[in-house]
Amino acid sequence: MGIENPIHLLFLGAVALLVLGPKRLPDLAKALGNGIREFRESISVGEDGEKAPLSPNGSPPAAAQPTAAPPTAAPPPQPAPPQPAQPGEEPPPAEASD
């Protein structure tokens, strides 16, 4: 009369379906599977000490894959120099620097 009895497992599945609903149950199962997979990988990495962990899609992490040189960003544009005041206009106020 343990939990592994098929009738008990069906009952637990029905209760989970009623509580979580049909939309959230697959997401919960996926998250649980990912958590178990990460746990097993971390245990095996801890024992081996040199095995690189895999990303959730099963490929090596991005740092281990060769990549092209990052694109260089253009320098930010310089502010335009102040325009000289026209005769008859007031000069702009001086900016206070802290």
Buried (B, 14 or more C-beta within 10 A) or exposed (E): EEEEEEEEEEEEEEEBEEEBEEEEBEEEEEEEEEEEEEEEBEEEBEEEEEEEEBEEEEEEEEEEEEEEEEEEEEEEEEEEEEEEEEEEEEEEEEEEEE
